[in-house]
């Protein structure tokens, strides 16, 4: 059984992990982003996938979608539960904004997307480092603005 100080330390480490996730996504640090996931991690973006996908497939999707636009991700109000010394789970409220400058590298034909929802995640501690084991994004709202017409 973990004492309260160890639990609070684990919670803070998970908060820092998620902060890195958002920063690595927005600054397009793909190798650093991949490194914060376990090797057997899965990701599930319900808008794009019909089921969870292995992390490397998820990384390809993330890179394909976010390489060109400017993205701004925010996470807040985490509900973090330490399951045991090596496992935890959390739900994070989130918002994201994505801005494309044109049609090049834009798979969706939109100029902007703003979303809000929740990340549902599990974590595993490996070699004393917390990593994301599963990630599922669910959205409550998604607003898109189409590309301006060429008229």
C-alpha positions as CSV (number, residue, x, y, z in Angstrom):
1,X,0.0,0.0,0.0
2,X,1.3,3.4,-1.0
3,X,1.5,6.2,1.6
4,X,0.0,9.6,0.9
5,X,3.3,11.2,0.0
6,X,4.1,8.6,-2.6
7,X,0.6,8.9,-4.0
8,X,0.9,12.7,-4.3
9,X,4.3,12.4,-5.9
10,X,2.9,9.9,-8.4
11,X,0.0,12.3,-9.2
12,X,2.4,15.1,-9.8
13,X,4.5,13.0,-12.1
14,X,1.4,12.1,-14.1
15,X,0.4,15.7,-14.3
16,X,3.9,16.5,-15.7
17,X,3.6,13.6,-18.1
18,X,0.4,15.0,-19.5
19,X,1.8,18.5,-19.8
20,X,4.7,17.1,-21.9
21,X,2.1,15.2,-24.1
22,X,0.4,18.5,-25.0
23,X,3.7,20.4,-25.5
24,X,5.2,17.6,-27.6
25,X,2.1,17.5,-29.8
26,X,1.9,21.2,-30.3
27,X,5.7,21.6,-31.0
28,X,5.7,18.5,-33.2
29,X,8.4,16.7,-31.2
30,X,7.3,13.3,-32.5
31,X,10.1,11.2,-31.0
32,X,9.7,12.8,-27.6
33,X,5.9,12.2,-27.9
34,X,6.4,8.5,-28.7
35,X,8.8,8.1,-25.8
36,X,6.1,9.0,-23.2
37,X,4.0,6.0,-24.2
38,X,4.6,2.4,-23.2
39,X,5.7,0.1,-26.0
40,X,2.4,-1.7,-25.9
41,X,0.3,1.4,-25.6
42,X,-2.9,2.0,-27.5
43,X,-4.7,5.1,-28.6
44,X,-8.3,5.6,-29.6
45,X,-9.5,8.7,-31.4
46,X,-13.2,7.9,-31.8
47,X,-13.6,10.4,-34.7
48,X,-10.9,8.6,-36.7
49,X,-10.8,5.0,-35.5
50,X,-13.4,2.3,-34.9
51,X,-11.3,0.7,-32.2
52,X,-8.1,1.3,-30.2
53,X,-4.9,1.2,-32.3
54,X,-1.3,0.4,-31.4
55,X,0.7,3.4,-30.5
56,X,2.9,3.3,-33.6
57,X,-0.2,3.4,-35.9
58,X,-1.6,6.2,-33.7
59,X,1.7,8.2,-34.0
60,X,1.4,7.9,-37.8
61,X,-2.1,9.3,-37.6
62,X,-1.1,12.2,-35.2
63,X,1.9,13.1,-37.5
64,X,-0.2,13.0,-40.6
65,X,-2.9,15.2,-39.2
66,X,-0.8,17.7,-37.2
67,X,2.4,18.1,-39.1
68,X,1.2,21.1,-41.1
69,X,-1.3,23.1,-38.9
70,X,-0.7,25.1,-35.8
71,X,-2.3,23.2,-32.9
72,X,-3.0,24.4,-29.4
73,X,-4.0,21.7,-26.8
74,X,-5.0,22.3,-23.2
75,X,-5.8,19.9,-20.5
76,X,-7.1,20.7,-17.1
77,X,-9.1,19.5,-14.1
78,X,-7.5,16.0,-14.0
79,X,-9.2,13.3,-12.0
80,X,-6.2,11.1,-11.3
81,X,-6.5,7.8,-9.4
82,X,-3.5,5.9,-8.3
83,X,-4.5,2.2,-8.6
84,X,-1.3,0.8,-7.1
85,X,2.5,1.6,-7.1
86,X,2.8,1.0,-10.8
87,X,-0.7,1.8,-12.3
88,X,-2.9,4.8,-12.4
89,X,-5.9,6.2,-14.4
90,X,-7.2,9.6,-15.1
91,X,-9.8,11.7,-16.9
92,X,-8.7,15.1,-18.2
93,X,-11.0,17.8,-19.5
94,X,-9.5,19.2,-22.7
95,X,-9.8,21.7,-25.4
96,X,-7.9,21.9,-28.7
97,X,-7.7,24.4,-31.5
98,X,-6.2,23.6,-34.9
99,X,-5.4,26.1,-37.6
100,X,-4.6,25.3,-41.2
101,X,-3.2,28.0,-43.4
102,X,-4.5,26.5,-46.6
103,X,-5.3,23.3,-48.4
104,X,-1.8,21.9,-48.6
105,X,-1.3,19.1,-46.0
106,X,-4.9,19.6,-45.0
107,X,-6.8,16.2,-45.0
108,X,-10.1,17.7,-43.9
109,X,-10.6,20.7,-46.1
110,X,-11.2,23.1,-43.2
111,X,-9.3,26.2,-42.0
112,X,-10.0,25.7,-38.2
113,X,-11.2,23.2,-35.8
114,X,-12.0,23.8,-32.1
115,X,-13.0,20.9,-29.9
116,X,-13.7,20.1,-26.2
117,X,-14.0,16.8,-24.4
118,X,-12.1,14.4,-22.3
119,X,-9.0,12.3,-22.4
120,X,-9.5,8.9,-20.6
121,X,-6.1,7.4,-19.9
122,X,-4.3,4.7,-18.0
123,X,-0.7,4.8,-17.0
124,X,2.0,2.4,-16.1
125,X,5.3,3.0,-14.2
126,X,8.3,1.5,-15.9
127,X,11.8,1.8,-14.4
128,X,10.4,4.4,-12.1
129,X,9.0,6.5,-15.0
130,X,5.3,7.0,-15.5
131,X,4.1,6.4,-19.1
132,X,0.8,6.5,-21.0
133,X,-0.5,3.0,-21.5
134,X,-3.9,3.7,-23.0
135,X,-5.4,7.0,-24.4
136,X,-8.9,7.5,-25.5
137,X,-10.2,10.9,-26.7
138,X,-14.0,11.6,-26.5
139,X,-15.4,14.9,-27.6
140,X,-18.4,16.7,-26.4
141,X,-18.2,19.4,-29.1
142,X,-16.4,19.9,-32.3
143,X,-16.7,23.1,-34.4
144,X,-15.1,23.4,-37.8
145,X,-14.7,26.3,-40.1
146,X,-14.4,25.5,-43.9
147,X,-11.6,26.8,-46.1
148,X,-12.6,30.1,-47.8
149,X,-14.0,29.5,-51.2
150,X,-11.9,30.4,-54.2
151,X,-14.6,32.7,-55.6
